[in-house]
Amino acid sequence: MKEGYMDCILVVDLTTGRIEKRSIPPRLKEDYVGGKGFGARILYDLLPPQTWALAPENPLMFFTGPLTGTAAPSMRACVVTKSPLTGTFLDSYFGGSFGPEIKYAGYDGIIITGQAPEPVYLWIEDQKVELRPAKHLSGRDTFSTVQLIKEETRSGARVACIGPAGENQVLLALITCEYNRQAGRGGAGAVMGSKNLKAVAVYGTRGVAVRDRERFLAAVEQATQEVRTSPDTKALTESGTAASVPFASEVGLLPRLNYRYGTFTGAVELSDHGQRKHLWLKNAACTGCPIACSKVGVIRSGRYAGTVSDIVEYESAAMLGANLDIADIKAVTYLTHLCDALGLDTISAGGVAGFAMEAVERGLAEPRLNGVELKFGSPEAAEQIIRAVAHKEGFWGQLLAQGVKRAADQLGPGAEEFAVHVKGLETPAWGPRGCAGMGLAYMTADRGGCHQRGFTVTYEIGGVPWEGKQLDPLSPYGKAGMVISLQNYLAALDTFVKCDFGGFGIIPETYLNLFNSCTGRDYSLDDLYRLGERIWNTTRLFNLREGITGSQDTLPPRFVREPLPDGPGKGHRISDQDMAVMLEEYYRERGWDQDGKPLAAKLEQLKIEPHQKLFTI
């Protein structure tokens, strides 16, 4: 079964310089398909238990799926490693053109281990693979790094790289995969920096074969039609995720002042309304995507004039804007651009900045940074924090580069009360006190606080029934089945590897038709959900092995002890009892014991054999 696959994984050991090309074991392809599935199982098999995430042994892996690089619309690729920020399994997804180029060069994935003695970048041109010196790129931002590597290799090359934050092994560092496309969450950029790997550049000339061409093209036409006619994807083409800012404020889920509040009077200015007025010039799209949710733009006046920008996505606008009490869209655009250039996750950057500003309010830390007062509402303060963190400069840079969990531990008593994270990952910009299911999704997500493993807002607040019922957003009861189903479905689609936005339009049966006609498999909907369940249990086993137990399936004190002071959910919090109710139901329906460990019967049912390695190097 080669259709949809290149049947080759590139393995590079930076310590020895050894380069190998490995075929994919049939069992791995059968049980885990690609993308997240490959990453989950291979990380479990390759990484010795309890290995430090920044150790040379931790593999940094880029994986495609069987539909990546085909005509199937809205497909992506992923980075998988052990997170240095959380110690958990980490998968982080990116669009653009870098993922398809891996396939065109002849590979389903790239596994990088070891540590180079000097800075290098990996150059892949079809079957020609070499390590090149990268000292001249050290300290450069992501934009200039991509440009210079293209000049050194060839203009058609696609580049994934880190900025100064990754080089400095900041735990919030991301990997930029071409301009304005990032594998953002969890610190994969720090892992790349720990390996002395500045970039990976790829150029390929191959095509991706499919099993049944006629059926596949018909499925592509159907999927494209579903994307183009879906009201949700039409809205993304028109306004991107920025339109969600006023909605989140209206329903009381938009973080303000480090998540103390759930509404923000400046929401409209941060939304598509403000961005269209001050920034946007035209739409842009990732490879093979009919949605074109990106918006190329530039700040045309004022202090930040000349800053070229993509859309400021909802999460960036919320975390660097509303969360910091900043309503100036030009300032928030500049802060987002600065994070992209330095190689920082905007969600975590907004999280640590909000934490720092509240710490100053409470008198727990030095109130100024480079002469600027660290206070809410100050773009200057946010800029100073971002620069200090990326370069690990001074007290604040050293403290916040570790993330809010470690920063709170270091600041001492009282700081943990306003450190907003789950398992060490700063939470995204959907405050869960008005939406209990999101709280459960955060608690149980395999990489820490994450909204992309089960977005329950659609069903709890967005008016969409779940299994024919309207859900009470504030109730903890009956949420586990929904969260589990969403987690399993999304994990399965992340083996293909789909874009979240494409999933707003393409229905499950069409995804199955794309997959089956491409690969020759005969997957049913039940098979798809079982695949996702297998992956979810595999990542759970990895996290348990790394010391991430059920005791960490919890929410930060701010969401548990402090009632929401505004919005429709005013007066509500997710109490210890609420969490216990949801977790008991979740563990039981997952087939896990009361401590959150998968039972032997569940592992046998899913054909997971933890002690049998499916992939070795």
Residue pairs with C-beta under 8 A, 6 or more apart in sequence:
1 26
1 29
1 519
1 520
1 521
2 209
3 66
3 209
3 210
3 211
3 518
3 519
3 520
4 66
4 67
4 70
4 208
4 209
4 210
4 211
4 515
4 518
4 519
5 24
5 29
5 34
5 66
5 108
5 519
6 103
6 106
6 107
6 108
6 206
6 208
7 23
7 24
7 108
8 21
8 22
8 23
8 24
8 106
8 107
8 108
9 21
9 22
9 23
9 24
9 107
9 108
9 109
9 110
9 111
10 19
10 20
10 21
10 22
10 107
10 109
10 110
10 111
10 124
10 129
11 19
11 20
11 21
11 22
11 110
11 111
11 113
11 617
12 18
12 19
12 20
12 110
12 111
12 112
12 113
12 114
12 122
12 129
12 131
13 19
13 113
13 114
14 56
14 112
14 113
14 114
14 115
14 116
14 120
14 131
14 195
14 196
14 197
15 56
15 113
15 114
15 115
15 116
16 114
17 131
19 129
20 617
21 107
21 127
22 617
24 38
24 108
25 614
25 615
27 614
28 38
28 41
28 42
28 614
28 615
31 37
31 41
31 531
31 534
31 607
31 614
32 38
32 40
32 41
32 495
32 531
32 534
32 535
32 538
32 614
33 65
33 66
33 492
33 495
33 496
33 531
34 63
34 64
34 65
34 66
34 68
34 108
34 495
34 496
34 497
35 63
35 64
35 65
35 68
35 77
35 78
35 494
35 495
35 496
35 497
36 63
36 78
36 80
36 91
36 491
36 494
36 495
36 497
36 535
37 491
37 494
37 495
37 531
37 534
37 535
38 61
38 63
38 80
38 108
38 109
38 495
39 61
39 63
39 78
39 80
39 91
40 80
40 89
40 91
40 535
40 538
40 539
40 542
41 538
41 614
41 615
42 59
42 61
42 80
42 111
42 614
42 615
43 59
43 61
43 80
43 81
43 82
43 89
43 542
44 538
44 541
44 542
44 545
44 610
45 613
45 614
45 615
45 616
46 59
46 111
46 113
46 615
46 616
46 617
47 57
47 58
47 59
47 82
48 57
49 545
49 546
50 545
50 546
50 547
51 57
51 58
51 82
52 58
53 81
53 82
53 83
53 84
53 87
53 187
53 190
53 191
54 84
54 169
54 190
54 191
54 194
55 194
56 113
56 114
56 115
56 194
56 195
57 113
58 81
58 82
58 113
58 191
58 194
59 81
59 111
59 112
59 113
60 79
60 81
60 111
60 112
60 113
60 188
60 191
60 192
60 195
60 197
61 79
61 80
61 81
61 109
61 110
61 111
61 112
62 77
62 78
62 79
62 98
62 99
62 102
62 109
62 110
62 160
62 200
63 77
63 78
63 79
63 80
63 108
63 109
63 497
64 77
64 99
64 100
64 102
64 103
64 107
64 108
64 109
64 497
65 75
65 77
65 494
65 495
65 496
65 497
65 498
66 495
66 496
66 515
66 518
66 519
67 75
67 496
67 497
67 498
67 514
67 515
67 518
68 75
68 76
68 77
68 99
68 100
68 102
68 103
68 208
68 496
68 497
69 75
69 99
69 100
69 101
69 102
69 103
69 104
69 208
70 208
70 210
70 216
70 220
70 288
70 518
71 216
71 217
71 220
71 288
72 219
72 220
72 223
72 288
72 496
72 514
72 518
73 220
73 223
73 224
73 227
73 288
73 289
73 290
73 502
73 506
74 227
74 286
74 288
74 289
74 290
74 291
74 498
74 499
74 501
74 502
74 503
74 506
75 99
75 100
75 288
75 496
75 497
75 498
75 499
75 502
76 93
76 94
76 95
76 99
76 286
76 497
76 498
76 499
77 93
77 94
77 98
77 99
77 100
77 102
77 177
77 497
78 91
78 92
78 93
78 94
78 99
78 183
78 494
78 497
79 90
79 91
79 92
79 93
79 94
79 175
79 183
79 188
80 89
80 90
80 91
80 92
81 90
81 188
81 191
82 88
82 89
82 90
82 191
82 546
83 89
83 90
83 186
83 187
83 188
83 424
83 425
83 447
83 448
84 169
84 171
84 187
84 190
84 191
84 194
85 171
85 172
85 186
85 187
85 190
85 348
85 403
85 424
85 425
85 448
86 186
86 187
86 423
86 424
86 425
86 447
86 448
86 548
87 423
87 424
87 546
87 547
87 548
88 186
88 423
88 424
88 425
88 446
88 447
88 448
88 542
88 543
88 546
88 548
89 446
89 447
89 539
89 542
89 543
90 185
90 186
90 187
90 188
90 447
91 446
91 447
91 494
92 174
92 175
92 183
92 184
92 185
92 186
92 188
93 183
93 452
93 494
93 497
93 499
93 500
94 160
94 175
94 177
94 181
94 182
94 183
95 177
95 181
95 286
95 287
95 289
95 499
96 158
96 177
96 178
96 179
96 180
96 181
96 286
96 287
97 158
97 178
97 286
97 287
98 158
98 159
98 160
98 177
98 178
98 181
98 202
99 177
99 497
100 287
100 288
101 157
101 158
101 202
101 203
101 204
102 108
102 109
102 110
102 202
102 204
103 204
103 206
103 208
104 202
104 204
104 205
104 206
104 207
104 208
105 124
105 125
105 126
105 127
105 202
105 203
105 204
105 205
105 206
106 126
106 127
106 204
106 206
107 124
110 122
110 124
110 200
111 617
112 122
112 195
112 197
112 200
113 617
114 195
115 194
115 195
115 196
116 131
116 195
116 196
116 197
117 196
118 133
118 134
118 135
118 196
119 133
119 134
119 135
119 137
119 138
119 167
119 196
119 197
119 198
120 131
120 132
120 133
120 134
120 196
120 197
120 198
121 131
121 132
121 134
121 137
121 149
121 161
121 197
121 198
121 199
121 200
121 201
122 129
122 130
122 131
122 132
122 197
122 199
122 200
122 201
123 129
123 130
123 131
123 132
123 153
123 201
124 200
124 201
124 202
124 203
124 204
125 153
125 154
125 157
125 202
125 203
125 204
126 203
126 204
126 205
126 206
132 152
134 198
134 199
136 148
137 145
137 148
137 149
137 198
137 199
138 167
138 198
139 164
139 167
140 148
140 163
140 164
141 163
141 164
141 341
141 342
141 343
142 161
142 162
142 163
142 176
142 340
142 341
142 342
142 343
143 179
143 340
143 341
145 159
145 161
145 163
145 198
145 199
146 159
146 161
146 176
146 178
146 179
146 199
149 157
149 159
149 161
149 199
149 201
150 157
150 159
150 201
153 201
153 203
154 203
156 203
157 201
157 202
157 203
158 177
158 178
158 201
158 202
158 203
159 177
159 178
159 199
159 200
159 201
159 202
160 175
160 176
160 177
160 178
160 183
160 199
160 200
160 201
161 175
161 176
161 198
161 199
161 200
162 173
162 174
162 175
162 176
162 189
162 192
162 193
162 197
162 198
162 199
162 343
163 173
163 176
163 189
163 341
163 342
163 343
163 344
163 390
164 342
164 343
164 390
164 391
165 172
165 173
165 174
165 189
165 190
165 193
165 342
165 343
165 344
165 389
165 390
165 391
166 173
166 174
166 175
166 189
166 190
166 192
166 193
166 343
167 193
167 198
168 193
168 390
168 391
168 392
168 401
169 190
169 193
169 194
170 187
170 189
170 190
170 344
170 389
170 390
170 392
170 401
171 187
171 190
171 401
171 402
171 403
171 406
172 187
172 190
172 344
172 345
172 348
172 349
172 352
172 389
172 401
172 403
172 426
173 187
173 188
173 189
173 190
173 192
173 193
173 343
173 344
173 345
173 390
174 182
174 183
174 184
174 185
174 187
174 188
174 189
174 343
174 344
174 345
175 182
175 183
175 188
175 189
175 192
175 343
176 182
176 340
176 343
177 183
179 310
180 294
180 310
180 340
181 286
182 340
182 345
184 345
184 346
184 347
185 345
185 347
185 348
185 425
185 447
185 450
186 345
186 425
186 447
186 448
187 345
189 343
210 216
210 517
210 518
210 519
211 517
211 518
211 519
211 520
212 517
212 520
215 513
215 517
216 514
216 517
216 518
218 517
219 510
219 513
219 514
219 517
220 514
222 510
222 513
223 502
223 506
223 510
223 511
223 514
224 290
226 505
226 506
226 507
226 510
227 233
227 290
227 291
227 502
227 505
227 506
228 234
228 290
228 505
229 505
230 504
230 505
232 504
232 505
233 291
233 501
233 502
233 504
233 505
235 243
236 291
236 293
236 501
236 504
237 283
237 291
237 292
237 293
238 272
239 271
239 272
239 276
240 272
240 293
240 294
240 295
240 311
240 313
241 293
241 311
241 313
241 314
241 315
242 270
242 271
242 272
242 275
242 311
242 312
242 313
242 314
242 317
243 271
243 272
244 271
244 314
245 254
245 267
245 268
245 270
245 271
245 314
245 317
245 318
245 321
245 322
246 267
246 268
246 271
246 273
248 254
248 267
248 314
248 318
248 429
248 430
249 262
249 263
249 264
249 267
249 322
249 567
250 263
250 267
250 567
251 434
251 435
251 457
251 461
251 567
251 568
252 262
252 263
252 431
252 433
252 434
252 564
252 566
252 567
252 568
252 569
252 570
253 262
253 430
253 431
253 432
253 434
253 435
253 438
253 457
253 461
253 567
254 262
254 263
254 264
254 267
254 318
254 322
254 429
254 431
255 261
255 262
255 318
255 319
255 322
255 323
255 354
255 429
255 431
256 262
256 263
256 264
256 322
256 323
256 325
257 323
257 325
257 354
257 358
257 376
258 323
258 354
258 355
258 357
258 358
258 418
258 420
258 558
259 323
259 354
259 420
259 427
259 431
259 558
259 559
260 558
260 562
260 565
261 564
261 565
261 566
261 567
262 431
262 433
262 434
262 564
262 565
262 566
262 567
262 569
263 566
263 567
264 270
264 321
264 322
264 325
264 327
265 327
266 321
266 322
266 326
266 327
267 322
268 274
269 327
269 328
269 329
270 312
270 317
270 318
270 321
270 322
270 327
270 329
270 332
271 317
274 329
275 295
275 297
275 311
275 312
275 329
275 333
278 299
278 300
278 329
278 330
278 333
279 295
279 297
279 298
279 299
279 309
279 312
279 329
279 330
279 333
280 295
280 296
280 297
280 311
281 295
281 296
281 297
281 298
282 295
282 296
283 292
283 293
283 294
283 295
283 296
284 292
284 294
284 295
284 296
284 310
285 291
285 292
285 293
285 294
286 294
286 499
289 499
289 501
289 502
291 499
291 501
291 502
293 311
293 501
294 310
294 311
295 310
295 311
296 308
296 309
296 310
297 308
297 309
297 310
297 311
297 333
298 306
298 307
298 308
298 309
299 305
299 306
299 307
299 309
299 330
299 333
299 334
302 330
303 330
303 331
304 330
304 331
304 333
304 334
307 333
307 334
307 337
308 337
309 333
309 336
309 337
312 329
312 332
312 333
312 336
314 429
315 346
315 347
315 428
315 429
316 332
316 336
316 339
316 346
316 347
316 350
317 329
317 332
317 336
318 350
318 429
319 346
319 347
319 349
319 350
319 351
319 354
319 428
319 429
320 326
320 332
320 335
320 336
320 339
320 346
320 349
320 350
320 353
320 382
321 327
321 329
321 332
322 429
323 350
323 351
323 353
323 354
323 429
324 350
324 353
324 354
324 357
324 376
324 377
324 378
324 382
325 376
325 377
326 332
326 335
326 377
326 378
326 379
326 382
328 379
331 379
331 382
332 379
334 379
334 383
335 346
335 349
335 379
335 382
335 383
335 386
336 346
338 383
338 386
338 387
339 345
339 346
339 349
339 386
340 346
342 386
342 387
342 390
343 390
344 386
344 389
344 390
347 426
347 428
347 429
348 403
348 425
348 426
349 385
349 386
349 389
350 426
350 429
351 404
351 420
351 421
351 426
351 427
352 385
352 389
352 400
352 403
352 404
352 407
352 426
353 381
353 382
353 385
353 386
353 400
354 376
354 420
355 400
355 404
355 407
355 408
355 418
355 419
355 420
356 365
356 374
356 385
356 396
356 399
356 400
356 407
357 374
357 375
357 376
357 381
358 418
359 365
359 411
359 415
359 418
360 366
360 367
360 373
360 374
360 375
361 375
361 376
362 414
362 418
364 411
364 412
364 414
364 415
365 395
365 396
365 399
365 411
366 395
366 396
367 373
367 374
368 374
369 381
369 384
369 385
369 388
369 394
369 396
370 384
370 388
372 378
372 380
372 381
372 384
373 381
374 381
374 384
374 385
374 396
375 381
385 396
385 400
387 393
388 394
388 396
388 397
388 400
389 396
389 397
389 400
389 401
390 397
391 397
392 398
392 401
399 407
399 410
399 411
400 407
402 410
403 421
403 424
403 425
403 426
404 419
404 420
404 421
404 426
405 419
405 421
405 424
406 424
407 415
407 419
408 415
408 416
408 418
408 419
409 415
409 416
416 557
417 557
417 558
417 561
418 557
418 558
419 556
420 426
420 427
420 556
420 558
420 559
421 427
421 448
421 449
421 556
422 442
422 443
422 445
422 448
422 449
422 554
422 555
422 556
423 447
423 448
423 449
423 548
423 552
424 448
425 447
425 448
425 449
425 450
426 449
427 442
427 449
427 556
428 449
428 450
428 451
430 438
430 451
430 455
430 457
431 559
431 564
432 438
432 439
432 442
432 555
432 559
432 574
433 439
433 559
433 563
433 564
433 569
433 572
433 573
433 574
434 461
434 473
434 474
434 564
434 567
434 568
434 569
434 572
435 456
435 457
435 460
435 461
435 473
435 569
436 460
436 473
436 474
436 475
436 476
436 479
436 574
436 578
436 582
437 454
437 456
437 459
437 460
437 471
437 473
437 479
437 482
437 483
438 451
438 455
438 456
438 457
438 460
439 555
439 559
439 574
439 578
439 579
439 582
440 456
440 476
440 479
440 480
440 483
440 582
440 583
440 586
441 450
441 451
441 453
441 454
441 455
441 456
441 483
441 486
441 487
442 449
442 450
442 451
442 555
443 553
443 554
443 555
443 579
443 582
443 583
444 453
444 483
444 487
444 553
444 583
444 586
445 453
445 454
445 487
446 453
446 536
446 539
446 540
446 543
447 453
452 490
452 500
453 486
453 487
453 490
453 491
454 482
454 483
454 486
454 487
454 490
455 486
456 479
456 482
456 483
456 486
458 464
459 465
459 466
459 471
459 482
460 471
460 472
460 473
461 473
463 470
465 471
466 482
467 481
467 482
471 478
471 479
471 482
473 569
474 569
474 572
476 574
476 577
476 578
476 579
476 581
476 582
477 581
477 585
478 585
479 582
479 585
480 582
480 585
480 586
480 588
480 589
481 585
481 589
483 586
484 586
484 589
484 590
485 529
487 532
487 536
488 529
488 532
488 533
488 536
489 508
489 528
489 529
489 532
490 503
490 532
491 531
491 532
491 533
491 535
491 536
492 528
492 529
492 531
492 532
492 535
493 503
493 511
493 528
493 532
494 535
495 531
495 535
496 511
496 514
496 515
498 506
498 511
508 525
508 528
509 525
511 528
512 523
512 524
512 525
512 528
515 521
515 523
516 522
516 523
523 531
530 606
533 606
534 606
534 607
534 608
537 590
537 598
537 602
537 603
537 606
537 608
538 608
540 592
540 596
540 597
540 598
541 598
541 603
541 608
541 610
544 596
544 597
549 595
549 596
550 583
550 587
550 595
550 596
550 597
553 583
553 596
554 560
554 579
555 574
555 579
559 573
559 574
560 573
560 574
560 575
560 576
560 579
561 573
562 573
563 570
563 571
563 572
563 573
564 570
564 571
564 572
564 573
583 596
584 594
587 593
587 594
587 596
590 598
590 602
591 598
591 599
591 601
591 602
591 605
592 598
592 599
592 602
593 599
598 608
603 609
603 610
